[in-house]
Amino acid sequence: MWIKYSKYLLWIGYVYFSYLLLLITLQYIPYHTDVAFLRIKQDVIVFNHYRIAFFTHVYTSIFLMIFGALQFSNYIQKKHIKLHRISGRFYVGILLLLSGPSGLVMSYYANGGLFAQVSFLLLSTFWILFTFISFYFILKKQVIKHQKFAIRSFALTLSAISLRLFKYLLVFFLEPLPMDAYRIAAWSGWIFNLLVAEIIIYYKFSRISK
């Protein structure tokens, strides 16, 4: 019984944090280059390639939260397989063509210096790689391998939430310098997610032959 209710709580939490991400996205609608996060990026927002990458990332990533959630709904997988496949194609297309590449560009200009830049570079690279591999395996009809890499891909998608959550918790409990908190969150936000993903994969597929 508690497992059933814990799933409901996870979905409620997911919807809540997705709503917060939507509010962040709406700060940039209509188009502005001097609001919210961009107030501290005025030195690079003047570059066309960064500006294009930033707004591409902001405007497209929120859709990955929607299509990603549809991919992991047991109800949709069982009752609406066509919707599962269509949403999966949208997820892969948006990530590989828009959100992922724009994240790579932005990683070069990340706050926090080289330490944070390397983190975001690895995050974007693994994000694209895991998504591509997942798509490749489903084309080859290797469902189990597809599912494993889909979990890893979505875990990195969720770093949009965990990075901000970790930063908030660090500031609340430890009160580090703002940039130190950002550097720590830059790494912990996605590494923690991958560790959780590997635990889920282990227990979900441990009884299935590889």
C-alpha positions in Angstrom: 0.0 0.0 0.0 2.8 2.5 0.9 4.4 1.9 -2.4 1.2 2.9 -4.2 0.9 6.1 -2.2 4.6 6.9 -2.6 4.1 6.8 -6.4 1.3 9.3 -6.1 3.5 11.6 -3.9 6.3 11.4 -6.5 3.9 12.4 -9.2 2.6 15.3 -7.1 6.2 16.4 -6.4 7.0 16.1 -10.1 4.1 18.2 -11.2 4.9 20.8 -8.6 8.6 21.2 -9.6 7.6 21.1 -13.3 5.3 24.0 -12.5 8.1 25.9 -10.9 10.2 25.3 -14.0 7.4 26.6 -16.1 7.3 29.8 -14.1 11.0 30.2 -14.7 10.4 29.8 -18.5 7.6 32.3 -18.4 10.0 35.0 -17.1 11.5 35.0 -20.6 8.2 35.5 -22.4 7.9 37.9 -24.1 11.5 37.9 -25.2 13.8 39.8 -22.9 17.6 39.7 -22.4 17.8 41.5 -19.0 15.6 39.5 -16.7 16.1 36.8 -14.1 19.2 34.7 -14.7 20.3 36.9 -17.7 20.9 39.8 -15.4 24.2 38.2 -14.4 25.0 37.1 -18.0 25.0 40.5 -19.6 28.7 40.0 -20.7 27.8 37.0 -22.9 24.2 37.6 -23.9 25.5 40.0 -26.5 26.9 37.0 -28.4 24.4 35.8 -31.0 25.4 32.1 -30.5 24.9 32.3 -26.7 21.6 34.2 -27.0 20.3 31.6 -29.5 21.4 28.7 -27.4 20.0 30.2 -24.2 16.5 30.8 -25.5 16.4 27.6 -27.4 17.3 25.7 -24.2 14.8 27.6 -22.1 11.9 27.4 -24.5 12.4 23.7 -25.4 13.5 22.0 -22.2 10.1 22.5 -20.4 8.6 20.2 -23.1 11.0 17.4 -22.1 9.4 17.4 -18.7 6.0 16.7 -20.3 7.1 14.2 -22.9 9.5 12.5 -20.4 6.7 12.0 -17.9 4.5 10.4 -20.6 7.3 8.0 -21.3 7.3 6.7 -17.8 3.6 6.4 -17.2 2.7 2.8 -16.8 -0.9 3.6 -17.7 0.1 5.1 -21.0 2.6 2.3 -21.8 -0.1 -0.3 -21.3 -3.2 1.5 -22.6 -2.0 4.0 -25.1 1.2 2.6 -26.7 0.8 4.9 -29.7 0.9 8.0 -27.4 4.0 6.5 -25.8 5.8 6.2 -29.1 4.8 9.6 -30.4 5.8 11.4 -27.2 9.0 9.4 -27.2 9.8 10.7 -30.7 9.1 14.3 -29.6 11.3 13.8 -26.5 14.2 12.4 -28.6 13.9 15.0 -31.4 13.7 18.0 -29.1 16.6 16.8 -26.9 19.0 15.7 -29.7 18.3 18.7 -32.0 17.6 21.5 -29.6 17.9 21.2 -25.9 21.1 19.1 -25.8 23.2 21.0 -28.3 22.1 24.4 -26.8 23.1 23.0 -23.4 26.6 22.2 -24.8 27.0 25.8 -26.0 25.8 27.2 -22.7 28.2 25.0 -20.7 31.2 26.9 -22.0 29.8 30.0 -20.4 28.6 28.5 -17.2 29.0 30.4 -13.9 31.5 29.0 -11.4 34.5 28.9 -13.7 36.2 25.8 -15.1 34.9 23.5 -12.3 31.3 24.2 -13.1 31.9 24.4 -16.9 33.3 20.9 -17.0 30.3 19.6 -15.0 27.8 21.1 -17.4 29.8 19.9 -20.4 29.7 16.3 -19.2 26.1 16.6 -18.3 25.1 17.8 -21.7 27.3 15.2 -23.4 25.9 12.3 -21.4 22.4 13.7 -21.8 22.7 13.6 -25.6 24.6 10.3 -25.6 22.2 8.3 -23.4 19.2 9.6 -25.4 20.7 8.6 -28.7 21.7 5.2 -27.4 18.2 4.7 -26.0 16.7 5.6 -29.4 19.1 3.4 -31.2 18.2 0.3 -29.1 14.5 0.8 -29.6 15.1 1.0 -33.4 16.9 -2.4 -33.0 13.9 -3.6 -31.0 16.2 -4.3 -28.0 13.6 -3.1 -25.5 15.5 -3.8 -22.2 18.6 -1.9 -23.3 16.3 0.9 -24.6 14.6 1.2 -21.2 17.8 1.3 -19.3 19.2 4.2 -21.3 15.8 6.0 -21.3 16.0 5.9 -17.5 19.5 7.4 -17.6 18.4 10.1 -20.1 15.4 11.2 -18.1 17.5 11.2 -14.9 19.7 13.8 -16.5 16.6 15.7 -17.7 15.5 15.9 -14.1 18.8 17.6 -13.2 16.9 20.8 -14.1 15.0 20.2 -10.9 17.7 18.6 -8.7 20.3 21.3 -9.5 18.0 24.0 -8.2 16.9 21.9 -5.2 20.4 21.0 -4.2 21.5 24.7 -4.4 18.5 25.7 -2.2 19.3 23.0 0.4 23.0 23.9 0.5 22.2 27.6 1.1 19.6 26.8 3.6 21.6 24.3 5.7 25.2 25.2 5.2 25.2 28.8 4.1 28.2 28.6 1.7 29.1 31.5 -0.6 26.6 31.7 -3.5 29.1 30.7 -6.2 30.5 27.8 -4.0 26.9 26.5 -3.6 26.4 26.7 -7.4 29.6 24.8 -8.1 28.7 22.0 -5.7 25.1 21.8 -7.1 26.4 21.8 -10.7 28.0 18.4 -10.0 25.8 16.9 -7.3 22.6 17.8 -9.2 23.2 15.3 -12.0 25.6 12.8 -10.4 23.0 12.1 -7.7 20.3 11.5 -10.3 22.5 9.0 -12.2 23.2 7.1 -9.0 19.5 6.9 -8.3 18.9 5.8 -11.9 21.5 3.0 -11.6 19.8 1.8 -8.4 16.4 1.8 -10.2 17.9 -0.1 -13.2 19.5 -2.6 -10.9 16.4 -3.5 -9.0 14.1 -3.2 -12.0 16.1 -5.5 -14.3 18.1 -7.6 -11.9 15.9 -10.6 -12.5 15.9 -10.2 -16.3 18.7 -11.8 -18.2 21.0 -9.4 -19.9 
